[in-house]
Amino acid sequence: MTAWLNPTLDLKLNALGIVLYILGGMLAARFVTWTGSRITARIDQNYQHSDALVRSEAAKHRHALAQVITWVLVTLIYILVTIEVLRRFGFGVGGLVAPATVIGAALGFGAQRVVQDILAGFFIITERQYGFGDVVQIAVNGSNEDAEGTVEDVTLRVTRVRSVDGEVITIPNGQIVKAINLSKDWARAVVDVPVPSTADLTQVNALLRAVGRDAFADTRLRPLLLDEPTVMGVESIEVGQVNVRLVARTLPGKQFQVGRELRVRVAAALQPEGINVAPDVSTAGVAPESSVRDRTGDQ
């Protein structure tokens, strides 16, 4: 009777141990996720309560790093719990080496994609190519259209971007061919003003300079501008039309807002002088952000 009860007791204790390991792993993963969320929330709270109009590069990097560390720790917890549960079921870890080698060889080609994603994510984080809150344009391998929007999540495997239409785009890091960061350090709003070829270009340039001075003196726009908008002159000549370029250096991510405001001001300044502009400039106040041609760079 005792010999029959001992195996039953051992089985119950073993089953209890498995349940405890699984529950402990779930609780540990929840705790790590909660801690990571608190850290990222604190980073966001510091930005929201500060006087800064945009996140600093250090804050964006810390936010992305916290997300990556959380993801890695949760993955390690699940792996360790899985190994311990298998050991409790009687599968020796040492005995799994040979089958794991065979399975690893069989899945080697499929796993290359995952390893590629993780390595690419590692370099994205360490090189600070972009972080949480950055406005990016990402060229994806095998896709004809770039993914454009605001970065909401960066892990070692994927990058999640929310487009201007509210769509969440998930991109494996290994499939990223080129990433254009539109909000790193500073940005540039570029406004090409098409005017008739018969217009007095000296007058047009003077009006555009006045628009730049007024925009820089505006208390609402001044915090978004790093310096006074500059008239670059004639950018291109077309049939019956000349394009004059106006550029403005802005805070990162604010080039769209500044570009729309400058378009409205340009249209309002040229029309009273009898200088007709193309519809895409005169209605720029309601144009989508993709209509603004931007440049970015490091200070």
C-alpha positions in Angstrom: 0.0 0.0 0.0 2.8 2.4 0.9 4.7 1.5 -2.3 1.6 2.4 -4.3 1.0 5.7 -2.4 4.6 7.0 -2.8 4.5 7.1 -6.6 1.0 8.8 -6.4 2.4 11.3 -3.9 5.4 12.0 -6.1 3.2 12.4 -9.1 1.0 14.9 -7.3 4.0 16.8 -6.0 5.5 16.8 -9.5 2.3 18.1 -11.0 2.0 20.8 -8.3 5.6 21.8 -9.0 4.8 22.2 -12.7 1.7 24.3 -11.9 3.8 26.5 -9.6 6.5 26.9 -12.2 4.0 27.9 -14.8 2.2 30.3 -12.5 5.5 31.7 -11.2 6.6 32.3 -14.8 3.4 34.0 -15.7 3.6 36.2 -12.6 7.2 37.1 -13.3 6.5 37.9 -16.9 3.6 40.1 -15.8 5.8 41.8 -13.2 8.5 42.5 -15.8 5.9 43.8 -18.3 4.3 46.0 -15.6 7.7 47.4 -14.6 8.6 48.1 -18.2 5.2 49.9 -18.7 5.9 52.0 -15.5 9.3 53.0 -16.8 8.0 54.0 -20.3 5.1 55.8 -18.7 7.5 57.7 -16.4 9.6 58.7 -19.5 6.5 59.9 -21.3 5.3 61.7 -18.2 8.6 63.6 -17.8 8.2 64.7 -21.5 4.6 65.8 -21.1 5.3 67.7 -17.9 8.3 69.5 -19.4 8.4 72.6 -21.5 9.8 70.7 -24.5 7.7 70.7 -27.6 9.3 67.4 -28.8 11.0 64.4 -27.2 14.7 64.5 -26.9 16.8 61.9 -28.7 17.9 60.5 -25.3 14.3 60.1 -24.2 13.3 58.3 -27.4 16.3 56.0 -27.0 15.5 55.2 -23.4 11.9 54.5 -24.3 12.9 52.1 -27.1 15.6 50.5 -24.9 13.1 49.9 -22.1 10.7 48.1 -24.5 13.5 45.9 -25.8 14.8 44.9 -22.4 11.2 44.1 -21.3 10.7 41.9 -24.4 14.1 40.1 -23.8 13.4 39.4 -20.1 9.9 38.1 -20.8 11.3 35.8 -23.5 14.0 34.5 -21.2 11.4 33.8 -18.4 9.2 31.7 -20.8 12.3 29.8 -22.1 13.5 28.9 -18.6 10.0 27.9 -17.4 9.6 25.7 -20.5 12.9 24.0 -19.8 12.1 23.3 -16.2 8.6 22.0 -17.1 10.1 19.6 -19.6 12.6 18.5 -17.0 9.7 17.8 -14.6 8.0 15.7 -17.2 11.2 13.6 -17.4 12.8 15.0 -20.4 16.5 15.5 -19.6 18.0 18.7 -20.9 21.1 16.9 -21.9 19.1 14.3 -23.7 17.4 17.1 -25.7 20.7 18.2 -27.3 20.7 15.7 -30.1 17.0 16.1 -31.1 17.4 19.8 -30.8 20.4 19.7 -33.2 18.3 17.7 -35.7 15.3 20.0 -35.4 17.6 23.1 -35.5 19.1 21.9 -38.7 15.7 21.2 -40.2 14.4 24.6 -39.2 17.7 26.4 -40.0 16.5 28.0 -43.1 13.3 29.2 -41.5 15.2 30.4 -38.4 17.5 32.5 -40.5 14.7 35.0 -40.9 14.2 35.3 -37.2 17.9 35.7 -36.5 18.1 38.3 -39.2 15.2 40.2 -37.6 16.8 40.1 -34.2 20.3 41.2 -35.4 18.7 44.0 -37.4 16.7 45.1 -34.4 19.9 45.1 -32.2 21.6 47.5 -34.6 18.6 49.7 -34.9 18.6 50.2 -31.1 22.3 50.5 -30.6 22.8 52.8 -33.5 19.8 54.9 -32.5 18.4 54.9 -36.0 14.9 55.7 -34.7 13.0 55.4 -31.5 9.6 55.7 -29.9 7.7 58.7 -31.2 9.9 59.3 -34.3 8.2 60.0 -37.6 9.7 57.6 -40.1 9.5 56.4 -43.7 10.6 52.8 -44.0 11.3 51.0 -47.2 10.4 47.3 -46.8 11.9 44.5 -48.9 9.4 43.1 -51.4 6.9 46.0 -50.9 6.3 48.7 -53.5 5.1 51.3 -50.9 7.0 52.6 -48.0 5.6 52.4 -44.5 5.2 56.0 -43.2 4.0 57.1 -39.7 4.9 57.4 -36.1 6.9 54.7 -34.3 4.8 53.2 -31.5 6.9 50.1 -30.6 10.4 48.8 -31.3 11.6 45.4 -30.3 14.5 43.3 -31.4 12.2 41.5 -33.9 9.7 44.0 -35.2 8.9 47.7 -35.5 5.3 48.9 -35.3 4.4 52.2 -37.0 1.0 53.9 -36.9 0.2 55.7 -40.2 -1.6 59.0 -40.5 -4.8 57.0 -41.2 -4.5 55.3 -37.9 -3.4 51.9 -39.3 -0.7 50.0 -37.3 2.0 48.6 -39.6 4.1 45.8 -38.2 7.5 45.5 -40.0 10.0 42.7 -39.3 13.3 44.4 -38.7 15.2 42.1 -41.1 13.0 43.2 -44.0 13.9 46.9 -43.6 15.9 48.1 -46.6 16.0 51.8 -45.7 14.7 53.9 -42.8 14.3 57.6 -43.2 13.9 59.4 -39.8 11.9 62.6 -40.4 12.2 63.7 -36.7 15.8 63.3 -35.7 17.5 66.4 -34.2 15.8 68.8 -36.7 13.7 68.8 -39.8 13.1 71.0 -42.8 9.8 72.1 -44.3 10.2 72.8 -48.1 7.5 74.8 -49.9 7.7 75.1 -53.6 5.6 78.0 -54.8 4.6 77.7 -58.5 4.0 81.2 -60.0 3.3 82.2 -63.6 6.4 82.7 -65.7 5.3 86.3 -66.4 5.3 87.2 -62.7 7.9 89.6 -61.4 10.3 87.3 -59.6 11.9 90.1 -57.6 8.5 91.0 -56.2 7.7 87.3 -55.5 11.0 86.8 -53.6 10.3 90.0 -51.6 6.8 88.8 -50.7 8.2 85.3 -49.7 10.9 86.9 -47.5 8.2 89.0 -45.8 6.2 85.8 -45.2 9.3 84.2 -43.6 9.9 87.2 -41.4 6.2 87.3 -40.3 6.2 83.6 -39.6 9.4 83.8 -37.5 7.9 86.8 -35.5 4.6 84.9 -34.9 4.5 83.9 -31.2 2.6 80.7 -32.2 5.1 79.6 -34.9 8.3 80.9 -33.4 8.7 78.0 -30.9 8.6 75.5 -33.8 11.2 77.3 -36.0 14.9 77.0 -35.4 15.6 80.0 -37.6 13.9 82.4 -40.0 12.5 80.7 -43.2 14.8 81.3 -46.2 13.9 82.0 -49.8 16.2 79.7 -51.9 15.1 81.3 -55.2 14.0 79.6 -58.5 14.0 75.9 -58.1 12.8 74.9 -61.5 11.3 76.3 -64.7 8.4 74.7 -66.5 6.1 75.6 -69.3 4.3 78.8 -68.3 5.4 78.3 -64.6 8.3 79.0 -62.3 8.8 77.2 -59.0 10.3 79.4 -56.2 11.4 77.5 -53.1 10.9 78.6 -49.5 12.5 76.4 -46.8 12.4 76.5 -43.0 14.3 74.5 -40.3 11.9 73.2 -37.7 11.9 71.1 -34.5 11.8 67.4 -35.3 8.4 66.2 -36.5 7.0 69.7 -36.8 7.8 70.2 -40.5 4.3 69.2 -41.6 2.6 71.7 -39.3 5.0 74.5 -40.3 4.8 73.6 -44.0 1.0 73.8 -44.0 1.1 77.2 -42.2 3.6 78.6 -44.6 1.5 77.5 -47.6 -1.5 79.4 -46.2 0.6 82.5 -45.6 2.2 82.3 -49.1 -1.2 82.1 -50.8 -2.6 84.9 -48.7 0.4 87.1 -49.5 0.5 86.5 -53.3 -3.2 86.6 -54.2 -3.8 90.3 -53.3 -0.9 91.2 -55.5 -2.6 89.5 -58.5 -0.1 86.6 -58.6 -2.0 83.4 -59.1 -0.7 80.2 -57.6 -1.5 76.5 -58.3 -4.4 75.0 -56.3 -2.0 72.7 -54.4 -0.5 75.7 -52.7 -3.6 77.8 -52.1 -5.4 74.8 -50.5 -2.3 73.6 -48.6 -3.9 74.3 -45.2 -6.0 71.2 -45.7 -3.5 69.1 -47.6 -2.3 65.8 -46.2 1.1 65.6 -44.5 2.5 63.5 -47.4 2.2 66.5 -49.7 4.9 68.3 -47.8 8.4 67.6 -49.1 10.7 67.4 -46.1 14.4 67.1 -45.4 16.0 66.0 -42.1 19.5 66.2 -40.8 21.7 66.2 -37.7 22.8 69.4 -36.1 
